[in-house]
C-alpha cells in the first residue's frame, strides 16, 4: 500500500512539474496578435508571463510583451495623428478679426521694397517665388510674419536674423 501511494505521489509530481500554466494565455496572445488585436494580445501575454514566468510559455510571453507594447504605442500614435488630421481647423470670427487687426498694425509699421526690377536668380533658382523684397521697420519676427502673410519665404537660411539689421530679405511672388 505504501508503494502504491508513493507511485501516485511521484506521478503527480512529474505531471505538475511538466505542466505549463501559462500555455493557454500565451496561445491566446498569439491568436489575438494574428487577428490584429495587439491590445488584447498584450494583456494575454502579460497574464501568461505573470501566471508562470519560468515555464517555456511564460518566458516566451514575457519576451513578446516588449514587442507588443511597442506595437500598441505605435497604433495609438497613428490613431492620434489621424484624429488630428481629421479635426477641422476652425478659426473663430473673433480670432480672424484679431489677426486682421494685427496685420493692419504691421502693414502700417513695416515697409516693403522690391530689391530688383527683374526676377531674382537666387529666388527663382531655389524654386522659391521669383522676386526679392526687403522688409524693414519691425523686428525680424514682425517682418517675417508680414512677409509670410504676403506669401513670401526667407531669401536664405540666415536671412539677416542678426540683431541690429533693420531689413530682412524674402523671396515673394
C-alpha positions in Angstrom: 0.0 0.0 0.0 2.8 2.4 0.8 4.4 1.6 -2.5 1.2 2.4 -4.3 0.9 5.8 -2.5 4.5 6.6 -3.3 4.0 5.9 -7.0 0.9 8.1 -7.2 2.8 10.9 -5.5 5.7 10.6 -7.9 3.4 10.5 -10.9 1.5 13.6 -9.6 4.8 15.4 -9.1 6.0 14.6 -12.6 2.7 15.8 -14.1 2.8 19.1 -12.1 6.4 19.8 -12.9 5.7 19.3 -16.6 2.5 21.4 -16.5 2.9 24.8 -18.3 0.3 27.1 -16.6 1.0 29.9 -19.0 0.4 27.9 -22.2 -3.3 28.8 -22.6 -2.8 32.5 -22.1 0.3 32.5 -24.4 -1.6 30.7 -27.2 -4.5 33.3 -26.7 -1.9 36.0 -27.0 -0.6 34.6 -30.3 -4.1 34.2 -31.7 -5.1 37.8 -30.7 -1.9 39.2 -32.3 -2.7 37.3 -35.5 -6.2 38.8 -35.6 -4.7 42.3 -35.4 -5.7 42.9 -31.7 -2.4 44.0 -30.2 -4.1 45.4 -27.1 -5.8 42.1 -26.3 -2.6 40.2 -27.2 -0.6 42.4 -24.8 -2.9 41.7 -21.9 -2.9 37.9 -22.6 0.9 37.8 -22.8 1.2 39.8 -19.6 -1.1 37.4 -17.9 0.8 34.4 -19.2 4.2 35.9 -18.0 2.7 36.6 -14.6 1.0 33.2 -14.2 4.1 31.0 -14.8 7.2 33.2 -15.5 9.6 30.2 -15.5 7.8 28.0 -17.9 8.5 27.9 -21.6 5.3 29.7 -22.5 5.8 32.2 -19.7 9.3 33.2 -20.9 8.1 33.4 -24.5 5.2 35.6 -23.4 7.5 37.9 -21.4 9.7 38.4 -24.4 6.6 39.2 -26.6 5.3 41.8 -24.1 8.0 44.4 -25.1 7.3 43.9 -28.8 3.5 44.2 -28.3 3.9 47.3 -26.1 5.8 49.0 -29.0 3.1 47.9 -31.4 0.3 49.2 -29.2 2.1 52.6 -28.7 2.7 52.9 -32.5 -1.0 52.2 -33.1 -2.1 54.8 -30.5 0.3 57.3 -32.1 -1.1 56.7 -35.6 -4.7 56.9 -34.3 -3.9 60.2 -32.6 -2.3 61.7 -35.7 -5.2 60.6 -37.9 -7.7 62.2 -35.4 -5.7 65.4 -35.5 -5.7 65.5 -39.3 -9.5 64.8 -39.4 -10.2 67.5 -36.8 -11.3 70.7 -38.6 -9.1 73.7 -38.1 -11.6 76.3 -37.4 -10.9 79.9 -36.5 -13.5 81.9 -34.8 -14.6 85.2 -36.2 -13.0 87.0 -33.2 -9.7 85.3 -34.0 -10.0 86.3 -37.6 -10.7 89.9 -36.6 -7.8 90.0 -34.2 -5.4 88.6 -36.9 -6.6 91.1 -39.4 -6.1 93.9 -37.0 -2.6 92.7 -36.2 -1.8 92.6 -39.9 -3.1 96.2 -40.3 -0.8 97.4 -37.5 2.2 95.6 -39.1 1.5 97.0 -42.5 1.4 100.5 -41.1 4.8 99.9 -39.3 6.7 97.8 -41.8 7.9 98.9 -45.3 8.4 96.5 -48.2 10.8 97.4 -51.0 11.5 95.4 -54.1 15.2 94.7 -54.4 15.4 94.1 -58.2 13.1 95.0 -61.1 13.7 91.7 -62.8 13.2 88.2 -61.4 15.8 87.4 -58.8 18.1 84.5 -59.9 18.7 83.3 -56.3 15.0 83.1 -55.5 14.0 81.5 -58.8 17.0 79.2 -58.8 15.9 77.7 -55.5 12.3 77.1 -56.6 11.1 80.0 -54.4 8.8 82.8 -55.5 10.8 84.8 -58.1 11.2 88.3 -56.6 13.4 89.6 -53.9 11.9 92.1 -51.4 13.3 93.7 -48.3 11.0 94.1 -45.3 12.1 96.7 -42.7 10.8 98.7 -39.8 9.9 95.9 -37.5 11.7 93.2 -35.6 12.7 90.1 -37.6 9.7 88.2 -36.3 7.3 91.1 -37.3 8.9 91.4 -40.7 8.8 87.6 -41.2 5.2 87.5 -40.1 4.1 90.1 -42.6 6.2 88.6 -45.4 4.7 85.1 -44.7 1.2 86.7 -44.8 2.2 88.1 -48.2 3.2 84.6 -49.5 7.0 85.1 -49.1 9.7 82.8 -47.9 13.1 83.7 -46.4 15.7 84.7 -49.0 18.2 82.3 -47.5 18.6 80.3 -44.3 20.2 83.2 -42.4 18.0 85.9 -43.9 19.7 88.6 -41.8 18.3 87.4 -38.5 21.2 89.0 -36.7 20.1 91.7 -34.2 20.6 95.2 -35.4 19.7 94.6 -39.1 16.7 96.8 -39.9 15.8 95.0 -43.1 15.2 91.4 -44.0 15.2 89.7 -47.4 12.4 87.5 -48.6 11.5 85.8 -51.9 8.0 86.9 -52.8 5.5 86.3 -55.6 
